[in-house]
Amino acid sequence: MSFPRTPKDVPYTKGHHRITEHCSTWLVPDGTWGWSNAGLIAGRGESLLVDTLFDVPMTREMLTELQGTTVDSPIKTVVNTHANGDHWFGNELVADASIIASEATAEEMRTNGPDLMRGVLHQEGPLGRFAQHILSPFDFDSITATPATRTFAEQLKLDIGGVAVEVRCLGPAHTEGDSVVLVPDEGVLYAGDLLFIGGTPITWAGPVSNWIAACDAMLAMDAEFVVPGHGPVTDADGIRAVRDYLEFVQVEAADRHRRGMTSEEAMRDISLGRFADLDERGRLAQNVLAVYYELDPEMERVDTREVFRRIAELEGFA
């Protein structure tokens, strides 16, 4: 079997794509809200799955299509890169495996289950319309929340049927406990939602400066193929693009904070310039808040529903 020579040789189409001898990915275009990627590392007699998907039907479809590989190397280990539901709500279908997450992710899973999605969907007004727009394709009613069964603090080394795998927690950034999965001998990095390619990163936890540091840490891993949580397979340039966006928001938001603008005023005032073509531009609302929180740790936190209302406003759902 031939493998792609560069990340650009991996087509951004739905389904299972081999990358190297032992590494592959399950891609789900278009990479916007909820349409996330997963990964598979197949060794001798066992496999590791990087993330499940947003609901049970999506995850079942993926697992069925992966059977060509997993029939001989069944999934015995799962790593959930973070606690957003589009990366773990399908865990019940792999409940017999060892499900690994960082300590911070495991804790965050307690309050980030399907009930949260159902609650947002039932809101009225602009928030409800926006929630329906981004979440209506998914089935949150049939999910049995199945959190991690094994945790780690900073780094975990695994042997997956003879394949060396490193799991590293680089959060808090996007969420409280973002992890990446590196297969150093094959130059493959599964980055979870520390990378959005073609879409706007969103800093739910922060600080933004730590996410920028996480980008530098990923660059130092020197992976040839980088699988993002959302979007097409990329390389170091994709990591740099995310870092550039975060640095841009950090500078622009800090400038407006110094001038006394509220976070809501700042989000409306910032012109995205070369980042205006990214999907989910409205996520700027939360990213500005993350910068403000970092500059003023005593600032009162904005409720998640209010954050979604601001995002909806910036994306024209007011």
Backbone torsions as a table, in degrees:
resi	resn	phi	psi	omega
1	MET	NA	135.7	176.0
2	SER	-90.4	149.6	-178.6
3	PHE	-118.6	158.2	179.5
4	PRO	-61.8	142.1	179.7
5	ARG	-83.1	-33.0	-180.0
6	THR	-137.5	164.2	176.6
7	PRO	-56.9	-32.0	-179.7
8	LYS	-66.7	-17.2	178.0
9	ASP	-81.6	-6.1	176.6
10	VAL	-92.9	109.4	-175.6
11	PRO	-67.6	141.8	177.9
12	TYR	-87.6	74.1	178.4
13	THR	-127.9	153.9	-177.7
14	LYS	-63.7	133.8	174.1
15	GLY	131.6	-168.4	-174.0
16	HIS	-91.0	125.9	-178.8
17	HIS	-127.3	121.3	174.4
18	ARG	-73.9	140.5	179.2
19	ILE	-113.6	-52.0	178.8
20	THR	-134.8	-172.3	-177.3
21	GLU	-56.5	-40.7	-174.9
22	HIS	-113.5	-7.4	-173.2
23	CYS	-115.4	138.8	174.8
24	SER	-147.0	175.0	179.8
25	THR	-140.2	152.4	170.8
26	TRP	-108.8	113.9	-176.3
27	LEU	-102.3	141.6	179.1
28	VAL	-132.1	92.2	173.3
29	PRO	-65.9	154.4	12.2
30	ASP	-99.0	9.4	176.2
31	GLY	85.2	2.3	177.7
32	THR	-79.5	-167.1	-173.6
33	TRP	-43.3	117.8	172.8
34	GLY	87.6	-17.4	-177.2
35	TRP	-94.5	87.7	-169.7
36	SER	-110.6	166.4	179.1
37	ASN	-100.8	161.6	174.1
38	ALA	-135.2	175.1	-179.8
39	GLY	-140.1	158.1	177.1
40	LEU	-135.9	129.3	174.9
41	ILE	-117.1	112.1	-173.2
42	ALA	-109.7	116.2	175.3
43	GLY	-106.1	-164.0	178.5
44	ARG	-73.9	110.3	174.2
45	GLY	78.6	1.6	177.7
46	GLU	-160.5	157.1	178.6
47	SER	-133.7	158.5	171.6
48	LEU	-116.6	128.8	176.7
49	LEU	-101.0	127.2	176.0
50	VAL	-95.8	102.6	177.0
51	ASP	74.7	147.1	165.2
52	THR	-105.3	-172.0	-171.3
53	LEU	-112.0	-172.1	-165.5
54	PHE	-74.2	-24.3	176.8
55	ASP	-146.6	176.5	-175.5
56	VAL	-69.1	-45.9	179.7
57	PRO	-58.4	-42.5	179.1
58	MET	-62.6	-43.7	-178.3
59	THR	-67.9	-39.5	178.4
60	ARG	-62.1	-41.9	177.6
61	GLU	-59.5	-45.3	179.4
62	MET	-61.3	-49.2	-177.3
63	LEU	-62.2	-35.6	177.1
64	THR	-63.8	-43.6	-178.6
65	GLU	-71.4	-24.0	179.1
66	LEU	-81.9	-6.5	-173.8
67	GLN	-62.3	-24.6	175.9
68	GLY	-57.7	-29.1	177.1
69	THR	-96.6	-43.1	-171.0
70	THR	-79.5	-9.8	177.2
71	VAL	-63.1	-35.4	177.8
72	ASP	-96.4	-22.2	180.0
73	SER	-130.4	76.0	-174.8
74	PRO	-61.3	153.7	-179.6
75	ILE	-73.7	111.1	179.1
76	LYS	-108.7	-14.6	-178.6
77	THR	-136.7	138.9	174.2
78	VAL	-126.5	136.7	171.3
79	VAL	-115.9	120.4	171.4
80	ASN	-92.6	118.0	-173.9
81	THR	-69.9	-26.5	177.9
82	HIS	-166.6	-175.7	-167.5
83	ALA	-98.5	5.8	173.1
84	ASN	-69.5	138.2	-170.9
85	GLY	-59.2	-28.7	-179.1
86	ASP	-71.9	4.1	176.2
87	HIS	-123.5	4.5	177.7
88	TRP	-153.5	-4.7	-176.4
89	PHE	-67.5	-14.9	176.2
90	GLY	-92.5	10.7	-174.3
91	ASN	-60.0	-27.5	-176.8
92	GLU	-59.5	-24.5	-179.8
93	LEU	-79.1	-10.5	177.3
94	VAL	-125.9	31.5	-173.9
95	ALA	-65.8	-19.2	178.4
96	ASP	-77.4	-13.9	179.2
97	ALA	-82.9	166.0	169.1
98	SER	-78.6	117.4	-176.4
99	ILE	-102.7	115.1	-171.7
100	ILE	-108.1	139.5	172.0
101	ALA	-152.3	161.0	174.3
102	SER	-64.3	157.8	179.5
103	GLU	-57.1	-41.9	-178.8
104	ALA	-66.5	-38.0	178.5
105	THR	-66.8	-44.0	179.4
106	ALA	-59.1	-40.8	178.3
107	GLU	-66.7	-40.6	-178.0
108	GLU	-69.8	-28.2	177.1
109	MET	-58.1	-28.1	-178.0
110	ARG	-60.2	-32.5	-176.1
111	THR	-115.0	9.7	-175.4
112	ASN	-125.1	43.2	-178.3
113	GLY	-92.5	-173.1	-176.9
114	PRO	-63.3	-23.5	177.4
115	ASP	-59.4	-35.1	179.1
116	LEU	-62.7	-42.6	179.1
117	MET	-66.0	-42.6	179.5
118	ARG	-62.7	-38.1	179.3
119	GLY	-64.3	-42.4	179.1
120	VAL	-65.6	-39.2	-178.9
121	LEU	-63.1	-26.1	-176.3
122	HIS	-91.8	5.4	176.8
123	GLN	-72.4	156.7	178.2
124	GLU	-103.2	172.5	175.3
125	GLY	72.2	-157.0	-177.5
126	PRO	-57.0	-38.9	180.0
127	LEU	-62.8	-44.8	179.1
128	GLY	-63.1	-42.1	179.1
129	ARG	-64.4	-39.7	178.4
130	PHE	-67.4	-42.3	178.6
131	ALA	-61.2	-42.4	177.4
132	GLN	-62.5	-38.4	-179.2
133	HIS	-61.8	-41.3	-173.7
134	ILE	-96.9	-21.8	-171.2
135	LEU	-114.8	-12.3	-174.9
136	SER	-62.3	-25.9	179.0
137	PRO	-68.2	-11.4	-170.2
138	PHE	-107.8	151.6	-177.7
139	ASP	-105.0	101.1	-179.3
140	PHE	-94.6	-5.3	-176.0
141	ASP	-81.2	-23.3	-174.9
142	SER	-100.0	11.8	-174.4
143	ILE	-90.1	130.4	168.0
144	THR	-102.3	108.5	-176.1
145	ALA	-56.9	124.9	-175.8
146	THR	-130.2	88.5	-174.5
147	PRO	-77.6	-178.0	-178.1
148	ALA	-63.8	148.5	177.3
149	THR	-110.6	-7.6	178.6
150	ARG	-142.7	137.0	-178.4
151	THR	-126.3	164.2	175.3
152	PHE	-144.6	163.8	-176.2
153	ALA	-92.8	-62.7	-173.4
154	GLU	-120.3	-43.2	-175.1
155	GLN	-151.7	144.8	179.5
156	LEU	-139.0	131.4	176.7
157	LYS	-108.2	132.8	-176.4
158	LEU	-127.1	153.1	170.7
159	ASP	-115.3	110.5	-178.3
160	ILE	-105.2	88.8	-179.3
161	GLY	55.4	42.4	179.7
162	GLY	92.0	-2.8	178.2
163	VAL	-101.5	121.7	178.6
164	ALA	-76.0	128.6	-178.0
165	VAL	-130.6	136.2	176.6
166	GLU	-117.9	129.8	176.0
167	VAL	-112.3	124.5	-177.0
168	ARG	-127.7	133.7	174.5
169	CYS	-90.3	119.9	-179.2
170	LEU	-110.9	-0.3	-180.0
171	GLY	-81.6	178.1	5.3
172	PRO	-75.7	144.2	178.4
173	ALA	-157.5	-95.3	173.3
174	HIS	-59.8	-47.4	173.4
175	THR	-129.8	-172.1	-175.4
176	GLU	-70.2	-26.4	-171.8
177	GLY	-139.7	46.4	-175.6
178	ASP	-59.9	128.4	177.7
179	SER	-118.6	155.2	172.8
180	VAL	-123.2	156.7	-179.2
181	VAL	-122.8	119.1	-176.0
182	LEU	-113.4	133.5	171.1
183	VAL	-112.0	87.9	-167.8
184	PRO	-63.0	-35.5	-176.7
185	ASP	-71.4	-15.4	179.9
186	GLU	-117.1	2.8	175.1
187	GLY	64.7	37.3	-178.7
188	VAL	-119.2	131.7	178.1
189	LEU	-124.4	125.2	172.4
190	TYR	-99.6	112.0	-166.4
191	ALA	-97.1	-5.9	-175.3
192	GLY	55.4	-151.4	-175.3
193	ASP	-87.0	17.0	164.4
194	LEU	-71.0	-11.3	176.1
195	LEU	-132.2	123.7	166.6
196	PHE	-115.6	117.5	-178.7
197	ILE	-105.4	116.9	-176.0
198	GLY	88.4	-7.3	177.9
199	GLY	-125.2	169.9	-176.8
200	THR	-87.3	125.7	173.2
201	PRO	-61.0	153.2	176.2
202	ILE	-133.3	126.6	-173.0
203	THR	-96.5	81.3	179.8
204	TRP	-66.9	-39.1	-176.0
205	ALA	-103.9	-56.7	-176.3
206	GLY	74.0	-175.1	6.3
207	PRO	-75.6	158.9	179.8
208	VAL	-59.6	-37.1	-179.5
209	SER	-61.7	-31.9	179.0
210	ASN	-73.4	-33.1	176.1
211	TRP	-66.8	-40.0	176.3
212	ILE	-60.6	-42.3	176.9
213	ALA	-63.5	-35.7	177.4
214	ALA	-64.6	-37.3	175.8
215	CYS	-62.0	-42.7	178.0
216	ASP	-63.6	-38.6	178.6
217	ALA	-64.4	-39.7	178.1
218	MET	-67.1	-38.9	177.4
219	LEU	-60.7	-37.2	-179.2
220	ALA	-68.2	-17.9	178.5
221	MET	-74.7	-16.3	170.9
222	ASP	57.1	41.5	179.2
223	ALA	-79.2	141.8	178.3
224	GLU	-81.5	-36.6	179.5
225	PHE	-118.3	125.7	-178.7
226	VAL	-122.7	118.3	179.5
227	VAL	-96.5	114.2	-179.6
228	PRO	-81.7	166.5	173.9
229	GLY	-66.3	-30.5	179.5
230	HIS	-142.2	134.6	177.4
231	GLY	104.8	-179.1	-176.0
232	PRO	-74.3	160.0	174.8
233	VAL	-60.0	140.0	-173.4
234	THR	-136.9	-165.1	179.0
235	ASP	-142.1	-156.7	-177.8
236	ALA	-59.6	-32.0	179.4
237	ASP	-63.1	-34.9	177.2
238	GLY	-66.2	-39.2	176.5
239	ILE	-63.2	-43.2	-179.7
240	ARG	-63.8	-35.9	-179.7
241	ALA	-64.4	-40.8	177.0
242	VAL	-66.7	-43.1	177.9
243	ARG	-60.7	-40.4	179.4
244	ASP	-60.8	-42.4	179.6
245	TYR	-63.3	-46.1	-178.2
246	LEU	-62.9	-41.0	178.0
247	GLU	-65.6	-37.0	177.5
248	PHE	-61.0	-50.2	-178.7
249	VAL	-64.4	-39.4	179.8
250	GLN	-58.4	-46.4	-178.8
251	VAL	-67.8	-47.1	-175.8
252	GLU	-66.8	-41.6	-179.6
253	ALA	-70.0	-40.2	179.6
254	ALA	-62.9	-38.1	177.8
255	ASP	-60.9	-43.1	-179.0
256	ARG	-73.9	-30.1	174.2
257	HIS	-63.7	-42.7	178.6
258	ARG	-62.9	-32.3	-179.1
259	ARG	-83.8	1.6	174.2
260	GLY	87.3	9.9	176.9
261	MET	-72.2	147.5	169.9
262	THR	-73.5	165.2	179.2
263	SER	-62.7	-34.7	179.8
264	GLU	-70.1	-39.3	175.5
265	GLU	-63.9	-40.8	-178.4
266	ALA	-64.4	-42.5	-177.1
267	MET	-63.3	-32.2	179.5
268	ARG	-79.4	-23.6	-173.5
269	ASP	-88.7	-26.2	-175.5
270	ILE	-73.5	127.7	172.8
271	SER	-95.2	125.2	-172.3
272	LEU	-74.7	-15.7	176.6
273	GLY	55.3	-123.3	-175.8
274	ARG	-69.3	-8.2	177.9
275	PHE	-98.7	5.0	-175.3
276	ALA	-68.4	-20.7	-178.3
277	ASP	-86.3	-3.8	177.8
278	LEU	-67.4	145.2	170.9
279	ASP	-65.0	160.4	177.2
280	GLU	55.2	46.3	-178.9
281	ARG	-57.7	-29.4	-177.2
282	GLY	-63.3	-15.0	177.4
283	ARG	-62.3	-12.7	173.7
284	LEU	-51.4	-34.0	-177.8
285	ALA	-56.5	-47.4	-179.8
286	GLN	-74.1	-34.0	179.7
287	ASN	-66.4	-37.6	174.8
288	VAL	-63.5	-43.8	177.4
289	LEU	-57.7	-42.1	-178.7
290	ALA	-61.1	-38.7	177.0
291	VAL	-66.9	-42.7	179.4
292	TYR	-62.4	-41.6	178.3
293	TYR	-62.0	-37.9	-179.4
294	GLU	-68.2	-37.1	179.6
295	LEU	-76.7	-28.7	-177.7
296	ASP	-135.5	84.1	-176.6
297	PRO	-59.8	-19.3	179.7
298	GLU	-86.0	-4.9	-178.4
299	MET	-62.8	136.5	179.6
300	GLU	-66.1	133.2	-178.6
301	ARG	-72.6	141.3	179.6
302	VAL	-86.8	133.3	-179.9
303	ASP	-58.4	144.8	-177.7
304	THR	-57.1	-39.6	-179.8
305	ARG	-64.4	-36.2	176.7
306	GLU	-68.3	-36.9	176.3
307	VAL	-60.1	-47.2	179.0
308	PHE	-63.0	-34.4	177.2
309	ARG	-62.9	-42.0	179.2
310	ARG	-66.5	-41.4	177.1
311	ILE	-60.6	-44.4	178.8
312	ALA	-59.4	-40.0	179.1
313	GLU	-61.5	-47.9	-178.1
314	LEU	-66.3	-23.1	-179.8
315	GLU	-99.4	12.4	171.0
316	GLY	86.2	21.7	179.3
317	PHE	-102.5	12.9	-178.6
318	ALA	-66.2	NA	NA
